[in-house]
Amino acid sequence: MTIGEALKSVRLHAGISQTEMAAGIVSESFYSKVERGVHAIDAETLIEFCRFIISSVHHFDVTGFFAQINNQSSTGPFFELTSEITFAQNRRDIKALDKIKQKIEDGGVQVPQWLKFKLELAYAWALRSNDKISPEMKKK
């Protein structure tokens, strides 16, 4: 996944416009071209975007964002689930976590172990209990 695609994914998940996402860091036109892959973005500007996103778009998973860009084959398809887990965890929304768990179990796709661990940790955080932590995770 490109940086532009990752930024667009975050922006859409947050429900904000390109103008809001550009946030005076770059022009709306330039930002639009970054999303479409027409323009590249330098590291300093990307860091400014991350600072903006962290400060104004709640429930932003920085690690997942950069992992998505860095290792698209293992994280790309699961970035949306990662974001959903983070959002539900931060709201302590057990019903949302249950729905995500159901998606993972019914998806018919091999889910990486790290994503299952992330879900277990989200349950632990939301419930303030380690009752849903697997023995394998407890060993780690």
N, C-alpha and C positions, 0 to 999 in steps of 0.2 A: 504494500500500500504506500502511496506517495504521501509526502507531507501535506500536500493540498487536500488529498482525499481524507486524511486523518483529521485535518482542521475542519473540513466540511462535516464529517461525521459528528465531531464534538459540537459544532454550531447547531446542526439539526437536532441533535439530542437535547441541547439546551433550549431550543426553540427561539433562537435569536436570528436577526437578519444579518446579511453580509455587512451592512453599514454599522450595525452594533458591534459585530465581530472585528471589523477593521479598527474600531475604537480610537481613531486618530493616530494609530501606530503606522498605518499605511493608508493610501487612498482606497476607497471602495472599489474602484476600477482595478487597481493593482491586486487587491485581495481576491477579487473575483477571478483574476487570471492565475493566481496561485492555486486556488481551488481547482481550476480546470487544467492545471499543469502547463500553462503557457509561460509563466514566470517562475523562476526559482526564488527561494527565500533564504537569506543568510542566517547564520546561527544566532546572531544578536537579535535579529527581528523575531525569530522563532521563540527565543527566550522571553522577549517582551510579550508575545502572544500568550505564552504559558503563564506569565505573571498576571496578565489581564484575566485569563480564564480562571485561574486559581482564585483571584480576588473577587470576581463577579459571577462566575458560573459555578454554583455549588455542586458538590458531588463529582468533581473532576478527578479522574484517576490518572495522575501524571505518569506513573510507572507503566500503566497499560497503554497510554498514548504513545510513549517512546518505544515500547516493546512492539507495538503494532507497526510502527514505521521500520524498526530495526529488523524484525524477524517475522515478516508477513506470512510465511508458510505455516508457522505454528500458532500465531496469535490472531492473524487477520480475521478468520471466520468467527473467532470467539470474542472479538473486541466488544461487540454489542452486548453480549452476555456479561462480560466483565464490567461494563459500565452499569448495566442493570443491577448487578450484584452490589456494586459500590453504592449506588443510589438507594437501594432498599436497605442496605446496612446502615447508612447514615440516617435514615428515617426510622430505623428499628422496625421495619415493616415485615413482619413474619409471613403474612399472607403473600406478599410479593416474592419473598425468598422461596416459599413453598411452590409458587407458580414457576419460578426459574428452575427449581429442582425437578419439577415435573417435565419441563421442556428438555432438560438435560437427559433425563431418564427415558423419555419417549422419542427423543430426536433421531434415534437410529444411527447416530454418528459417534465415532470414537472421540470422547472428550478427554483432553489432556489432564493428567493428574493434578497439575497446578491449579486448573480451574475448579476442580472438585474441592481442593484444599481451600481455595478462596471462598467458595460457598460455605464450607464448614466454619471457617473463621468468621464469616459474616453472621452466621447463626450464633456463634459463640458471643460475638459482640452484641448482637441485638437482644439475645436472651440473657446475657450476662451469666452464662453457664457454659460448661464444656460438655454438656450431655450429648450434643450432636457431633462431637469430634470423634472421628474414627480412631481405633487403636493404632493404625499405621501413622496417622497424623500426630497422635500423642507421643509416639516414639521419636518423631522428628523434633 
